[in-house]
Amino acid sequence: MKVLYIDISITGHHVPYLKALSNKENENIYIIPKHVDDLLGKIHIVPYAKQDIVSFYKWYFKILKIIKQENPDIIHFAFADVLIKTFGIGLGLIKKYKIVCSFHRMDNNTFKNFSRNIIANKVDIVTTHVLGSEELFTARNQKKCHFVPYPSTLEAYYCSTKEARQKLNINTSYPVIAVVGIMSQYKNLDILFKALENVILPFYLIIAGKPSYYSETYLNDKVSKLKSIKKDKFDATLILRYISDEEFVQCISASDIIAVNYSKSFEGTSGPMTEGIRLKKTIIGSSHSNIGHYIAKYNIGYSCDADDTDALAEIFEKALKKPIKYTNIADELIKMQSAEGFRKEISVIYKSLKN
């Protein structure tokens, strides 16, 4: 089977995601903006400039030429979110091929819902990684929509809690709470720190990732305040810079609790939650959208309203007293999230298109 993957970036999760999609049993072809050494197949370089509609269609028509040249069995838009702003105009030009679109963000707003449904009308399969997002599609398009848990892409770096703490120079008997990744507005850290000030039980805090919306000064000040409030019942490790994949996994592995109490405007998947689930950590998150759905369905942690500091403090206390024990349903999720499990799910989808 000849599968052509299209993506607009090689940063962040994009390349690991392409690797997770790729099956060595297929003939894989990639259209990406820059060369990547270790992908399983032929690469076409088509730079993507997210500036205006004219630039978008210049990019799109270059892709059409490659599609015609390669004549694949399946075209997979690995980051189909890029098609939303144009309502998928141009997909009709490749309708003779089987088309799969993977949406990563499932913001529930009228414009995006309308556009995703127009796109779904024009393609064969839509995949999402957001639980319950099928409801954002029309009844007709729901039949095309497949929920596939977002894959864990960092298995190569997994290590024990003890080893991770040694590498990070963490020496504590307290339970460890981790906040990992770029310190964007979605992290909802104002609420997090207010809640942690009201947590009575002792704990250790890891803050690891590049300062962004939340500055280095802000983060240092908040941790200093926690130290002054909690005295000897608190300590912390701050790694306030870009962290490598290996460091990312070390921070998750070193922790007992992963904090993902993201703001209500966040409608996507969470890398820290994904890797935290794989390593059987207790997840503390917002009850809305994807994160809350995962916690409720698979019993992997505790959740509350994203803006309720008292409730957040309460569930932190609960997690510190009673860490979650993963059951069979959570173990099934872990299998699906593995690179192998994810690839099998995608393979089943591809094979269904041959019938």
N, C-alpha and C positions, 0 to 999 in steps of 0.2 A: 504494500500500500504506500502510495506516495503522498506525503502530508507536507503542506507548505504553511509554515508559521509566520505570522506577521506581528511585529512589536515595534513600539516607537522609542524605546529606551533600553539601555543596558545597565542602568544604575539601580541601586536598591534591590528590590525583590524580583526585578524583571528577568535577569539571566537565570537565577535559581528556579524560577517558575518555568521558564522554557526547558530547562534541563529535566524538571519533574514531568513535564508533558511528553518529552521525547522518548520514543521507544526504539530500541536498537533493531527490532524486527521490521520497522518501517524504513522507507527511504525518506529521510528528513531534509527539508529545505527551509532556510530561514531568511526572512527579509527584516533586517535590523539596521540601526543607524551607524553602528561602528562594529569593527571586527571583534569577535570573541574566540579565543583559541580552542576551547575544549567543548564546543557544541558537537552533537552527533550528526554531522551532515554538511551539505553545501550551504554557503552563506552568500547572500546578495546584500550589498551595502546601499541603503537608501536613507540619507539623513532626513530627520524629521524636525521641522521648525514650527513650533506652536505659536504662530503669530496671527495669521488671518485666514480667511476662507480661501483666498487665492493660493497662498502657500500650501494649505492643506490639499487642495486639488492638484497642485503640481506634484506633491508627494504621492497622491493617490494614483495619478495616471502613470507615474513611473512604476508603481506596483502592478498596475494592470498589464503593462508590457511584459513584466517578469512572469506573471501568472500565465499569460498566453504562451510564453516561451517554455515554461516548465510543465504546463498541462497536468497539474496535480489531481489526485483523486479527491482530496479534501483540502480546503483552505480553512485555517484556524486563526481567527483574530484573537491573539492571546491577551490583548488589552483592548477589548471592544468598546470600552468607555470613550475612546478617542472618536468613535463614530457618532456619538450622541449629539454633538453640536450641529451636525449636518443632517440629522435624521436618517443616516445610512444611505443618502443619495449616492448613487454609483454602484450599489450592490447589485442592482438589476443587470449591470453589464457583465457580471460573472455568475449569473444565475444557473448556468449549465453545470457548474461545479457544486459539490456538496460543501456547505459552509457552516462552520461552528463559530459562535461568538461567546467569549468569556467576559462577563461583567464582574469587576472587582468591587466597585462602590455601588450601593443600591439606595441612594438618597431618595426618600419618598417625597418628591415634589412633582407638580403637575407637568412641567415641561419635560423633565427627564423620563417620567413614566410614559408620557405620550411618545417620546422619541424612541425609547427602548422597545415599545410595542410595534412601532413602524418597522424598526430593524428586525424584530422577531418575525414579522410578517414575511420578510424577504429572505430569511435564512432557514436552515434545516434544524439546527439545535442551538439552544442557548444554555450556557452553564453559569451558575452563580455560586458563590461561597458564603452567602448570607442566608441563614436559616429563616424560613418564612417569606422570603422575597418572591416566591412564585405568585403570591397574592397580588403583586404589583403588575402582573401581566393579565391580559384578557383571558377568558376561559379557553378560547381557541389556542392562544399562545402558551398557556400553562402546560399544554400537552407536549410542547417542545422544550420546556424548561426543566433542567436537571440540577438539583442541588448536589454539589460535590464539596466536601470539607476541604478547606485550604490546606495545601500540603506543607508538612514540615520539610524544610530544605537544608537543615543544618545538622543532620544526624552525625556527620563526620566529626563534629566537635564535642559530642556528648561526653560527659565525664561525671564522676560521682560528686555528691555534695561535699564530701570531705576534701577531695582533690581540688574542686573549684574554690573552696574557701582558702585552701593553702595558697593557690595561685594568686588570689586576690588579697592575701594577707589579712583575712578576717578570722579573728579568734574570739568567739563569743559563745556563751551558753544560751543566749536569747534566741527566740525564733526570728528569722530574717524575712523582712518584707522588701520586695524589689520593685522599682519603677525604672523601666529600661526602654531606651529608644530616644529618638529626637524629641526634645522638650517643646513640642508644638502646643498650640492652644487646645487641641483635642485632649491633651493629657489631664486637663481640669485640675491642675495642681493647687489652685487656691482652695478648692473644696477639700482636697486630699490633706493638705497641711493643717487646716482647721480641724478636720476630723482626728488626725493623729495627735493633736494637742490634748484631745479629750480621752484618748486611750489610756487606761489605767495600768494595764499589764506592761511589763518591760518588753522591748523589742529592739532589733537592730535594723537599720534602713540602708538599702543600696539605692543610690540615684546614679544612673549611668546612661550617658548619651549627650549628644551635642546640644548646648543651649540654643534656643531659637526664640520662640515667643516668650518663654521664661528664661531670663538672663542668668548668667553665672552669679552675679551679685544677688539676685533674688533668691536663687537656690541656696547659696551659702548663708544668707541671712535667715532663711526659714529653718535650716538645719541648726544653726546657732541658737535660734529661739527655742527649738525643741529640746536642745541640750540644757538650756537654762531652766526650762519648765520641768523636765523629767529627771534631771540630775544623773545619778548613776544607773537609772533604769533605761538608759538609751545610749546608743552609739551609732555611728554612721560611716559609710564609705561613699565618697563622691568621686565619680570619674566624669568630669564635665568637658567632654570632647567627643569627636567622632569615635565610635568603638567598632572594632573589627567584628566579623561574624563569630570568631572564636571567643572574643571577650563578651559578646552578647550572650552566648551560650553559657559561659562561665558564670555570669551574673544570674541567669535563670537557674542554673544548677545549684548555685550556692544558696539559693533562697528556699524558704518554706511557703511563702505566700507571694503571688504575683498580683500587683495592683493595676487594674485597668478600668478604673472608674471614669471612663471617658465621657466627654460632654454629650449632650443630647443631639448635637449636630453631627456626631460621628455615626456613619452608617456603613462602615466597611468591616474588614477583617483585621484582627490584631495579631501581629507577629509574636509579641511577648506571650499572649494568651495561647497561641498555637503551640509554641515550644514549651510553655508551661504545662499544657495538657499532656504533651508527649512525655514529659518528665514527672507527671503525676503530682504537680504542685496544686495547692489550694488557690483558686482564682477568686479575687475580690473585684467585682465589676458593677457597672451600671445595669439596671434592670431593663432598660429600653433596648430595642433593636437586636442586632446580631449577638453581642456579648451576653446580654440577658437571656436570650433564647438558648444559647449554648449552656449557660449555667443551669437554667431550669430543666432543660431536656436531658442533659447528661449527668446532672448532679456532681458538678466538678468544683463547686465553691458556693459563695454567698453573694447576693446582689441586693441593691437598693436603688432608690431614685438618685439620679446623677447629681442633684443639687442639694441633697439632704445630708448635712454634715453630721447631725446627731445619729441618723440611721447608719451612716458610713462608719462612724466610730463604734457603733454597736456591733456591726458585722465583723469589724476588725477584731474586737474583743472575742467574738464567737470563734473566729478562725484561729486566734492565738490559743484559746482554750481547747478547741476541738477541730483539729485539721481534718479535712475531708479525706475519707477512705474511698478510693475509686472502686466502683462496682463493675459488673459485666458490661453494662451499657456504655460506660466510659471507656472500658477496654476496647470495645468495638469501634468507638470513635478513634482511638489511638491507632488502631490497625488501618483505618481508612485514611488517616492523616499521614501515614508513612509514605515515603516517596514511591515505594512499590505498590501500596494500596491505592494511592492516587492514580498512578499510571494504569493500574488495572481498570479503575472506574472509567478513565478516559478511553482506554482501549475498547471497552464494551460499547461506549457511545460511538466510536469510529466504526466498529463492526456492524452496528445497527444501521448505519448509513449505506452499507453495501447491499442490504437486503431489498 
